[in-house]
Amino acid sequence: MPFALRHLAKSVSVAALCAAAPFAALAAGEVTFIQPVEPTGLDPTQDSPVAAGQVTWQNVFEGLVTIDRNAEIQPQLAESWEISEDGLTYTFHLRDGVTYHNGAAFDANVAKFSFDKLLGPDSTNGQKALYAAVTSVDVVDDSTLTMTLSAPNSDLLYWLGFPAAVIVEPTSAATNATAPVGTGPFKVDEWRMGDRVIMSAFDGYWGGRPALDTVTARFIADPQAQVAALRSGQANVIAELGAPELFAQFTSDANFTAHAGAGEMEVVAGMNNARPPFDDARVRQALMMSIDRSALVEVVTSGLGTPIGAHFSPASPFYEDLTGVYTYDPEGAKALLAEAGYGDGFTFTFTVPNRTYAQRSAEIMQAFFQQVGVTANIEIADFPSAWVTQVMTGRDFDMTIIGHAEPLDINIYARHPYYFNYEDANFDATIAAISAATTPEARAEGYQAAQEIIASTVPALFLYSNPKLGVWSAGLEGVWENGPVPSNDMTDVRWAE
Amino acid sequence: MPRLHRAVRQVLGLILVLAISSFVIFALIEAAPGDAATIMLGMNAAPDTLAALRAELGLDQPFMTRYLGWLTGVLQGNLGNSYIYQTPVADLIGERLKVTVPLAVLATAMSLVIALPLGVWAANRPGGAVDNLASLYSQIGIAVPNFWVGLLLILGVALGLGLFSSGGFPGWGAGFWPAINALILPAVALAIPQSAVLTRVTRSSVIEVVNEDFVRTARAKGLSRARALWRHAVPNALLPIITMLGLQIPFLISGAVLVENVFTLPGLGTLAYQSLSQRDLIVVQNVILLFALIVLVANTVVDALYAVIDPRLKGRL
């Protein structure tokens, strides 16, 4: 823009800002939230569980239990439950008087239908494996349901609170992807594909009518465009701002509430543990020592992320700070590489998904690796399509980098096959012990032990946990500040009087 | 019947090009890694779940079966169902056209409103102040990418001045003005590069005609310079301008992909971009086929318009 024009624009814009409220705010009783990824369908039991859940989980669909904003399990469609001594039978006492948006009633038969669909051979539920321990689901009476397990699974209740386990109803189950029918506080009025989902309060909600009349989910991938929509009053909530460098402008702006909450996404650089030189733990440890995680966090997340030493984020109740196991020590790294027979360094291919955080991190890591004589050749892979095919399912890579957004997913290191190709009998036994744990203490101890094993054997370079950078209009109450589960729960959101 | 013969040949050629495009598009996307089922189920899906979804979507069928199935459907007016959205592709495209067509029309109207007067004015006095301004405008306009213009407009006009929408589309159901309001800045972003090219073409075309004998004759008969220009020179200079408008349609479409994304408009461009990244093969095929159809039809229409504008060309085509 030529100088004169810029000057003109500036004075006009100052005049516009002085004139009362230049942007029309949305009416009270309405909230529009922004999420970056549009779900491929609105049924969280089938489609891309994270994105679908972010729109419809809790707002439209509910489960037997739920995970609250403090990551704790709470009753929902089940009012209470008992677990047998041996941990093999779960008995759920279901809530009465619950109706679906289409008028159908919720009862034990509906719940059984929903679980049979999830566990059945034709299931297209991407999270089916989480519920594999359940061998049968039986109706005792209309308000009592039992689940029988093949082996104890201390995480089962937690997974039952997940989007993938919401209770769907037989007559609407097949069309939930486009016309979702749930028991939640909001019903879906319209899905304008590529743009937004419009929901309105459900008068028949068992928990009482929610405070908001209308909730709209808008899908905007570009962080600049997200900020523009928020600033112009077209949206009220950015649940997770994708560009940390844009966050600072909101922290001192009285029109907005900005909160850097704890997120569930751990960014890790997974290595192919079956391929030399990464099959040598000393090489992996040396690479961990070559990276200054604080510096990386400073550049990639504007200092808002938290360095981690294992596959848990501070948002988890089981988190233990293990960043001290391998601290930044380039000289020590060189010595360890020499011990492993790579005194002259080596060259490898770094397969990086085309996501900003991943590309930025990879470039910084490349420079750190260079300092200990290791050359990383960065190759960009289209995410998700190419990356999932090549790295995730093909396991054809040396090193990659990705954010793991699923909570409590440390068991991926015990999954065989999984893209790390990590084999550690001690670790597998620890994960098995967690499943079989019958007390909360034993479960917590197991998770600590598991973290410690991977922190020292380094199947992946543990980098940082991503903050959940939320920004919303001042005056809006009840928005989730932390992200223990992928959710944009609007049930308790309201405008201050 | 040479003319009918030519029309038939043109239509047959069009069908052939479309058929080839459809196969190339199908094969190219097929060659790219990843499929809709993998993307729908996320990273943790078990192999048997993936197989179940693939079977449900028909993705487990062989390449030629799916290609021919789609082609037969298209010929019967059935574009198939989107893998991802699980709705008919025709409905998806129809919805998106309600955004993209008004956007393209608005952008073209804007660019004509800018380019015609500016180009003619510049041609009127070559080397004058207006000519220099027009030349500067077309140089800048051609050089800057339209998505970047879009970003500047969002920052400067929508957020800075609080004028017009910064993005998103309220839908035509929200009323005429709110919908048009959302299209104005994206249309400007598309119109600036387009009008820059058109200004240049208009200028040179008018300059060429101004020196022709018939304009001189008109002047000699007592017409003012301006009237001679508008009455005699401009109509005769239209041919290259219309040709350029036709040539710009592909640029308008590819520009719309970027500009719609910048302004988060749910148009055909956004649909093409999203479907490609989600490997919603059937949507991509249909959208690109539609793009190909638009370009081919536009070229045919421009050819036909030649004859209307300049009767001398009638026999020669």
HADDOCK unambig.tbl for C-alpha pairs under 7 A between the chains (distance, minus, plus):
assign (segid A and resid 12 and name CA) (segid B and resid 161 and name CA) 6.69 0.50 0.50
assign (segid A and resid 13 and name CA) (segid B and resid 160 and name CA) 5.43 0.50 0.50
assign (segid A and resid 13 and name CA) (segid B and resid 161 and name CA) 4.46 0.50 0.50
assign (segid A and resid 16 and name CA) (segid B and resid 161 and name CA) 6.11 0.50 0.50
assign (segid A and resid 22 and name CA) (segid B and resid 162 and name CA) 6.00 0.50 0.50
assign (segid A and resid 23 and name CA) (segid B and resid 162 and name CA) 6.60 0.50 0.50
assign (segid A and resid 40 and name CA) (segid B and resid 40 and name CA) 6.16 0.50 0.50
assign (segid A and resid 40 and name CA) (segid B and resid 84 and name CA) 5.19 0.50 0.50
assign (segid A and resid 40 and name CA) (segid B and resid 85 and name CA) 5.95 0.50 0.50
assign (segid A and resid 41 and name CA) (segid B and resid 84 and name CA) 6.81 0.50 0.50
assign (segid A and resid 41 and name CA) (segid B and resid 85 and name CA) 5.95 0.50 0.50
assign (segid A and resid 47 and name CA) (segid B and resid 40 and name CA) 5.20 0.50 0.50
assign (segid A and resid 47 and name CA) (segid B and resid 41 and name CA) 5.78 0.50 0.50
assign (segid A and resid 48 and name CA) (segid B and resid 40 and name CA) 4.72 0.50 0.50
assign (segid A and resid 48 and name CA) (segid B and resid 41 and name CA) 4.94 0.50 0.50
assign (segid A and resid 48 and name CA) (segid B and resid 42 and name CA) 5.39 0.50 0.50
assign (segid A and resid 122 and name CA) (segid B and resid 52 and name CA) 5.90 0.50 0.50
assign (segid A and resid 123 and name CA) (segid B and resid 49 and name CA) 6.28 0.50 0.50
assign (segid A and resid 123 and name CA) (segid B and resid 52 and name CA) 6.96 0.50 0.50
assign (segid A and resid 124 and name CA) (segid B and resid 49 and name CA) 5.17 0.50 0.50
assign (segid A and resid 124 and name CA) (segid B and resid 52 and name CA) 6.14 0.50 0.50
assign (segid A and resid 124 and name CA) (segid B and resid 53 and name CA) 5.57 0.50 0.50
assign (segid A and resid 125 and name CA) (segid B and resid 49 and name CA) 6.76 0.50 0.50
assign (segid A and resid 126 and name CA) (segid B and resid 41 and name CA) 4.85 0.50 0.50
assign (segid A and resid 126 and name CA) (segid B and resid 42 and name CA) 6.74 0.50 0.50
assign (segid A and resid 126 and name CA) (segid B and resid 44 and name CA) 6.43 0.50 0.50
assign (segid A and resid 126 and name CA) (segid B and resid 45 and name CA) 4.32 0.50 0.50
assign (segid A and resid 126 and name CA) (segid B and resid 46 and name CA) 6.82 0.50 0.50
assign (segid A and resid 126 and name CA) (segid B and resid 49 and name CA) 6.47 0.50 0.50
assign (segid A and resid 127 and name CA) (segid B and resid 44 and name CA) 6.47 0.50 0.50
assign (segid A and resid 127 and name CA) (segid B and resid 45 and name CA) 6.06 0.50 0.50
assign (segid A and resid 129 and name CA) (segid B and resid 46 and name CA) 6.94 0.50 0.50
assign (segid A and resid 194 and name CA) (segid B and resid 266 and name CA) 5.41 0.50 0.50
assign (segid A and resid 194 and name CA) (segid B and resid 271 and name CA) 6.93 0.50 0.50
assign (segid A and resid 195 and name CA) (segid B and resid 266 and name CA) 5.64 0.50 0.50
assign (segid A and resid 220 and name CA) (segid B and resid 264 and name CA) 6.47 0.50 0.50
assign (segid A and resid 228 and name CA) (segid B and resid 159 and name CA) 6.85 0.50 0.50
assign (segid A and resid 228 and name CA) (segid B and resid 166 and name CA) 6.25 0.50 0.50
assign (segid A and resid 229 and name CA) (segid B and resid 166 and name CA) 6.51 0.50 0.50
assign (segid A and resid 229 and name CA) (segid B and resid 167 and name CA) 6.81 0.50 0.50
assign (segid A and resid 232 and name CA) (segid B and resid 159 and name CA) 6.39 0.50 0.50
assign (segid A and resid 232 and name CA) (segid B and resid 166 and name CA) 6.99 0.50 0.50
assign (segid A and resid 384 and name CA) (segid B and resid 39 and name CA) 6.76 0.50 0.50
assign (segid A and resid 385 and name CA) (segid B and resid 33 and name CA) 6.04 0.50 0.50
assign (segid A and resid 385 and name CA) (segid B and resid 34 and name CA) 4.28 0.50 0.50
assign (segid A and resid 385 and name CA) (segid B and resid 35 and name CA) 6.75 0.50 0.50
assign (segid A and resid 385 and name CA) (segid B and resid 39 and name CA) 6.81 0.50 0.50
assign (segid A and resid 386 and name CA) (segid B and resid 33 and name CA) 5.07 0.50 0.50
assign (segid A and resid 386 and name CA) (segid B and resid 34 and name CA) 5.69 0.50 0.50
assign (segid A and resid 389 and name CA) (segid B and resid 33 and name CA) 6.26 0.50 0.50
assign (segid A and resid 389 and name CA) (segid B and resid 34 and name CA) 5.59 0.50 0.50
